[in-house]
Amino acid sequence: MNHADHPDGKLIREASTAVTEDLHDALVAMAVISGKTKAEYIRNVLSDHVYGRLAMLKRWTIHDKNGTAGIGRE
């Protein structure tokens, strides 16, 4: 897939980080099992986690502003 044609928009930024050899090998294995490149797999995992987490944080913020308890709070 051409980066300019990505469904989430143009891929113009890189986010690289050092990982352990075990984590790298696990990422490669999961990518192969998923039928994706390592980059695609990592991008999908990051998107799922970050956007899911962001939605939860937004919900908590709205609950707090309305004076109600957020998820997992008393």
Backbone bond lengths (Angstrom), bond angles and torsions (degrees), N, CA, C in turn:
res aa  C-N    CA-C-N  psi(-1)  N-CA   C-N-CA  omega(-1)  CA-C   N-CA-C  phi
1 M - - - 1.473 - - 1.523 108.84 -
2 N 1.276 115.77 133.96 1.455 122.19 176.54 1.530 108.93 -70.80
3 H 1.320 117.34 134.00 1.468 120.33 -178.89 1.516 112.38 -57.39
4 A 1.318 117.78 -31.83 1.463 120.46 -179.88 1.530 111.43 -71.37
5 D 1.339 117.11 -19.60 1.461 121.34 -177.53 1.529 112.91 -100.22
6 H 1.311 118.60 10.29 1.461 121.27 -176.94 1.522 109.88 -64.13
7 P 1.350 118.14 137.92 1.472 120.80 -176.81 1.527 114.02 -62.88
8 D 1.324 117.57 -24.11 1.462 120.18 179.23 1.522 112.65 -89.58
9 G 1.313 116.41 3.15 1.452 120.55 -179.44 1.512 111.60 113.37
10 K 1.297 114.82 176.30 1.453 121.11 -177.53 1.528 110.34 -66.57
11 L 1.323 116.30 130.92 1.457 121.63 -179.23 1.529 108.50 -89.73
12 I 1.332 116.12 100.04 1.465 119.68 -173.47 1.524 113.48 -117.90
13 R 1.311 118.74 -8.51 1.467 122.11 -177.69 1.526 110.06 -117.85
14 E 1.324 115.23 146.24 1.457 120.40 174.91 1.517 108.67 -110.02
15 A 1.318 115.49 146.61 1.467 121.60 175.76 1.518 106.62 -133.13
16 S 1.309 115.89 92.22 1.463 118.62 -177.95 1.521 109.82 -104.26
17 T 1.317 115.34 149.90 1.450 121.45 179.64 1.521 109.37 -152.32
18 A 1.292 116.63 150.07 1.464 120.79 177.11 1.528 109.21 -78.82
19 V 1.322 116.62 138.45 1.462 122.33 177.78 1.525 108.67 -131.99
20 T 1.309 115.71 163.61 1.458 119.46 176.77 1.520 109.90 -69.96
21 E 1.307 115.57 161.79 1.464 119.68 177.87 1.523 110.80 -62.49
22 D 1.333 116.33 -39.45 1.469 119.84 178.75 1.522 111.77 -61.61
23 L 1.332 117.00 -44.02 1.463 119.91 179.29 1.523 110.26 -65.37
24 H 1.306 116.99 -42.76 1.461 120.54 177.99 1.527 110.70 -58.10
25 D 1.334 116.13 -47.93 1.468 120.34 -179.77 1.527 111.40 -62.56
26 A 1.323 116.84 -37.73 1.462 120.67 178.03 1.523 110.98 -66.70
27 L 1.327 116.79 -40.06 1.464 120.45 177.69 1.527 111.18 -63.50
28 V 1.325 116.23 -42.58 1.470 120.28 178.01 1.524 109.67 -62.14
29 A 1.330 117.03 -45.64 1.471 120.60 -179.48 1.527 111.24 -61.33
30 M 1.335 116.73 -45.30 1.467 120.00 179.82 1.520 111.25 -64.73
31 A 1.319 117.19 -37.39 1.460 120.51 177.96 1.525 110.31 -63.44
32 V 1.330 116.76 -45.04 1.469 120.79 179.74 1.526 110.08 -62.20
33 I 1.321 116.47 -45.86 1.474 120.71 179.47 1.525 110.71 -60.35
34 S 1.323 116.16 -36.53 1.468 121.55 -178.96 1.524 113.03 -81.56
35 G 1.330 116.80 -8.21 1.459 119.91 -178.71 1.516 113.14 73.04
36 K 1.330 117.05 28.78 1.456 121.56 -177.81 1.522 109.41 -123.84
37 T 1.310 115.85 163.61 1.457 118.94 170.93 1.527 107.37 -72.24
38 K 1.319 115.46 163.32 1.467 119.26 177.92 1.527 110.00 -60.12
39 A 1.314 116.94 -43.07 1.465 120.36 -179.90 1.527 111.49 -61.58
40 E 1.333 116.98 -44.62 1.469 120.23 178.32 1.524 110.98 -60.93
41 Y 1.320 115.61 -44.91 1.463 119.96 -178.06 1.527 110.62 -61.80
42 I 1.331 116.47 -48.49 1.466 120.37 -179.82 1.522 110.44 -61.67
43 R 1.326 117.24 -42.37 1.469 121.38 178.91 1.530 110.11 -60.22
44 N 1.330 117.41 -43.18 1.465 120.72 179.42 1.523 112.20 -65.46
45 V 1.335 116.74 -43.74 1.468 120.43 179.43 1.522 110.13 -62.86
46 L 1.325 116.53 -45.92 1.465 119.98 179.13 1.529 111.73 -62.72
47 S 1.313 116.99 -43.79 1.469 120.46 179.60 1.519 110.90 -61.81
48 D 1.339 116.71 -47.54 1.464 120.08 179.42 1.524 110.91 -58.30
49 H 1.315 116.43 -46.55 1.462 119.82 -177.39 1.533 111.86 -68.77
50 V 1.311 116.14 -52.02 1.470 119.74 -173.81 1.525 111.46 -65.74
51 Y 1.329 117.72 -48.18 1.465 118.86 -178.08 1.521 111.73 -70.47
52 G 1.329 117.68 -33.56 1.465 120.67 174.88 1.513 111.04 -65.45
53 R 1.323 116.28 -45.64 1.459 121.49 179.31 1.529 110.94 -65.06
54 L 1.331 116.33 -40.75 1.463 120.36 179.13 1.529 110.79 -61.37
55 A 1.323 116.77 -41.84 1.467 120.48 178.78 1.530 110.27 -62.45
56 M 1.330 117.34 -41.09 1.467 120.43 178.15 1.524 110.84 -63.93
57 L 1.329 116.78 -44.18 1.464 119.61 179.97 1.517 111.82 -63.37
58 K 1.328 116.38 -38.09 1.475 119.87 177.20 1.521 110.45 -63.69
59 R 1.344 115.99 -41.52 1.466 119.99 178.42 1.519 110.35 -62.47
60 W 1.324 117.22 -43.81 1.471 120.81 178.97 1.509 110.50 -61.22
61 T 1.338 117.08 -42.06 1.460 121.41 -179.40 1.517 110.62 -62.57
62 I 1.324 117.06 -42.60 1.470 121.17 178.96 1.521 110.01 -64.21
63 H 1.347 116.90 -44.17 1.467 120.21 178.66 1.521 110.69 -61.07
64 D 1.335 117.21 -43.36 1.465 120.64 -179.55 1.527 111.15 -63.60
65 K 1.326 117.65 -40.43 1.468 120.74 -179.85 1.522 111.28 -67.38
66 N 1.344 116.46 -28.97 1.461 120.69 179.84 1.532 112.22 -88.36
67 G 1.332 115.70 1.32 1.466 119.39 177.94 1.507 113.75 78.87
68 T 1.315 117.76 18.26 1.457 120.89 177.82 1.511 109.12 -109.78
69 A 1.302 115.54 157.78 1.475 120.22 179.84 1.507 109.94 -72.35
70 G 1.312 115.38 143.42 1.456 121.27 174.54 1.519 110.24 -83.00
71 I 1.283 116.74 175.89 1.458 121.90 179.71 1.521 109.47 -61.20
72 G 1.329 116.55 128.95 1.449 121.06 177.48 1.522 113.90 76.09
73 R 1.318 117.00 12.38 1.466 120.31 179.77 1.524 109.26 -116.98
74 E 1.282 115.09 153.79 1.475 120.32 178.63 1.517 109.71 -109.67
